[in-house]
Amino acid sequence: MTEKESQETISVQAPKAFLEVRDLQIHFPTDDGLVKSVDGLSFGLERGRTLGIVGESGSGKSVTSLGLLGLHNRKNARVSGEIWLDGQEIVGSTPDQVRRMRGRKMSMIFQDPLSSMHPFYTIGAQIIEAYRIHNDVSKQVARKHAVEMLDRVGIPQPDKRVDDYPHQFSGGMRQRAMIAMALSCDPELLIADEPTTALDVTVQAQILDLIRDLQKEFNSAVIIITHDLGVVAELSDDILVMYGGRCVEYGAVEDIFHAPEHPYTWGLLGSMPRLDRDRTERLLPIKGSPPSLINVPQGCAFSPRCAFAELNEGRSETERPELREIAPGHRVACHLDREDRQRLWNEEIRPKL
Amino acid sequence: MVNFLIRRVLAAIALLIIVSMVTFAIFFLVPRLTGASSADLASRYVGKTAGPQAIHEVEVRLGLDRPLVIQYWNFVKGIVIGAHYNFGPSKVYCGPPCFGYSFVNQTPVWPDLLDRMPVTLSLAGGAAIIWLVFGVTTGVVSALKRGSPVDRASMGIALAGVSLPIFFTGLLSLAIFRDNLQWFPGAGTYVGLTQDPLTWASNLVLPWVTLAFLQAALYARLTRAGMLETMGEDYIRTARAKGLPERTVIVRHALRATLTPVLTIFGIDLGTLLGGAVLTEGTFSLPGLGKFAIDSINNNDLPRVLGVVMIGAFFIVLANLVVDVLYAVIDPRVRLS
């Protein structure tokens, strides 16, 4: 065994977690430069658990989810790293192998259920299609299954509505149908990309409840991608905060909400409206805008917008902070001293939230 | 669906009636509005040397002196039950549907139209099949291989197809394939399909290809643009997320949505061509409706022009009706709204 081979055996060792992402990079070479949509992302997820990925638009959330399903644009994307799902590696698999896993092992709920369903086919036909790719059954059996799934996600008169077209459904019903379609093959990993953004507030809660109930029933691993901290607070066990294509903070939901240590996470919490705050007080938006993924700032990507960057005496602008474990299951990428961060959070940030 | 069909057919009939009124008005009302008397109109139906007396006789016989509404009524009546034309010594009966009587050629218009129709039908129908198949296929392949040499070559040829006029490509093809290579020696003459199907096809190959080249180029560009747009739709991403093979994604999900606008244009194009493919028929001297129209205009043969305009309008309305129905079959949102 040569040295190179032995190294590969080490790096391709079987993962511990059900889903394990190791140093995932998704880059897109363009005429303007290299777009580093995802730049070294690692996380793990067990069945029955929910991970919330939070970040502003353009932080790489959606590209990450598409990459997990192998749905990124294969023609121009450069992908490296490893994605292990239930013992199978996805990045190195052929497109056809990944295609066979999609829908069956992993599936996805999209943001806008109206544009995400084909307008020319009935809801039933679209669920039947999804079921029959991975299950060798007759149309009648698949149809029965589709009706059961629609019933399961709470659509009234499912045996009639199965023949309706997407435009005949209301927004909330469409998202339920979308979920029924995603779950029709009993996937082990469910990715929900902004599942409630396009819905009425009253319907949002119902959909979140539904996802939680179904997760218990199917015991699947769920990734919720959103910019809405309320949604992740509701559903997630763990939260991954993304900024500029990288993870800046990772931790259990209690840690992120009650003892966050990254200034960007503080900013996200500060810009979330809360009922228990006086209305005269203004929200605290994060100043500036997210970085272009072509020109990610040197050093810490958040430094130009960070109120505390000057405390680091120039390191923020030159040296990229590593993601370090500061407590069991809680990781932060920040140059500030831990004591400083805790003091800032307790004395300056928390009282204003 | 039945309701939808009935509504569309009724609308098409109403449209045809309006078209006939407008056409009639253009021929008989507009000259009056511009100051022409009924005698001036009548003078178009007689020789240049006819005296005022003869002109007046024609004016009365054709009813040109009567109110316009009555004239229109008689015109419509002729279409439904036929009409008698009285030329003093000789009487002519023009059976239904009577679209008028050509005084220049001394024949009723309808049988002549009927004579020309198979030519135009053969030309337009054959070319339509070719351009639809080639245009759509090229467009789809180009879109899927966007930026590749295949795409660039196809779009280059398509650009040439759009830019080159038919009388150029047509004459070129005649010079090469008929005169030089002698592949289609009969090109430029029409033989009926029922007479000799092989000669019919072989004689029509060049006009078909020439006409189809121009149209296929348009359709390739249209399909390519539509396909590129559709492939970016969310529901295509959903179809892939389900684990569908790429082939199914393209054929079942993308192509069906792409073809809807293509179909609309196809209906209009085919309808227009059935009313006469003027340039192609002229270039290949095919005795179709287009050539008929041009000849009639040149001969100042108003009844024939009126007839051919009506037929053209009829085909366009009919083609649009068919497209509307097909549209409803393809897109449930049209059917159910």
Interface residues (C-beta under 8 A of the other chain):
Chain A: L69 L71 R99 R100 M101 R102 G103 R104 S107 M108 F110 D112 S115 S116 M117 H118 P119 F120 T122 E129 A130 I133 H134 Y165 H167 Q168 M181 A182
Chain B: E233 D234 Y235 R237 T238 A239 R240 A241 K242 G243 L244 P245 E246 H253 R256 A257 I330 D331 P332 R333 L336
